[in-house]
């Protein structure tokens, strides 16, 4: 029996791996990381330190493209409703690997009790494999517990958490992110923000369509809002932006 933990390089996936290893030992546990090629550099540091801490084998998978390559190939700009980058760079890459393992398998994801509503779609999407969620094993843990465990093990979590990001994936950028997350990206990584803004405009030009990652829902209407538009509005106090909306990374959840 092989136990495969989807290891995102975030702290929840590390705690997930710790629980699986504690129950089954490290020998038959594989930590599978699907690299989108745009992770924050500190995530790669944490990835290897955290994997080494569990003593389980780390498997790094790569499609070879980043999200912007995927959007161009799919002729579709990812947004809060649909992110084909997740499907191409994580789900399909991991599925190919999982299907190649010629042993009985159990798959594990770092979904905790606060995200229990996501489990049904995940289980369905990974059928016929058995899927389990160690963060829902007793005792239930909350987010502060993850960081307390990291401190106890003397592992420094990815720096994005200290900067206020809700998750540490894809360098703080995600097409499913809300306005608050994009504001954090602009604040802490203005050059990275500008890079993604320029890539968004490249896709708009390539498709010849008025599409954007974000939406402007002020005035009772929903219209495309580019990252450049969003950036310009930061200096206008009266602009209506959903700054309590963090959005969410739903990798491994979206269906085909």
C-alpha positions, 0 to 999 in steps of 0.5 A: 500500500502506497500513501500519496500526500499531495504536497503543495509547499504550504504549511497545511500540506506539511502537517498533513504529511506529518500525520500520515507518516506518524500513522504509517511510517515514512517508507510507504509515503510519497510526497507529491509536489506539482510545480507551477514554476511560479512559486515564491522562492521561499516556498522551494526552501520550505518544500525541501526542509519540510519534506526532509522533516517527515523523512518521506520521499519527495516527488517533484512533478512538472508539466513544463509550463507555467499558468500563463503558458496554459492560458495561451495554449487553452485560449482562455484567461483563468478567473475566479470561476475557472482556472485551467492552470490548476487542471493542467499543471496540478490535477492532470500531472498528478493524475498521470503519476498516480495512475502510473503507480502499480500498487494499491493507493490512498491519496491525502489532501490538506483539507481541514474541518473548516473546508469540509464542504470541498471534500465531496468534489475532491473524492469524486474527482479522484475516483476510483482512488480512496481519498482521505483528509488527515487534518480531519482526524482526531484531534482536529487542528486549527491554523494556529496549531500548524504554525505552533507545530512548525515552531516546535520542529524548528521549521520556518513556514513560507514567508508569504504567511508572515506577509498576510497572504491567506495561502502560500501558493503560486507566489501569492498570485492566483486567478481565483484570488479576491481583491484583498489578495491582489492588494497584498501582492501589489504591496509586497511584490510590486514587480511580481504584480506588474509581471502578472499584469503585463502577462494578463494584457498579453493574453487580452491582446492575443485573444482580442477580447475584453477579458480580465482575471478580476471583476468590478461589481460596483454599481450593481454591475459586473464588468472585467477589471484588469490588474492594471485597472485595479492598481490604478484604483488603489489611489482613489479612496471612493473606489468600491473594491471588495477588500474583504474578499480573499478568494481561494485556491481550489487546486485539486477540486475543479472538475474536468 
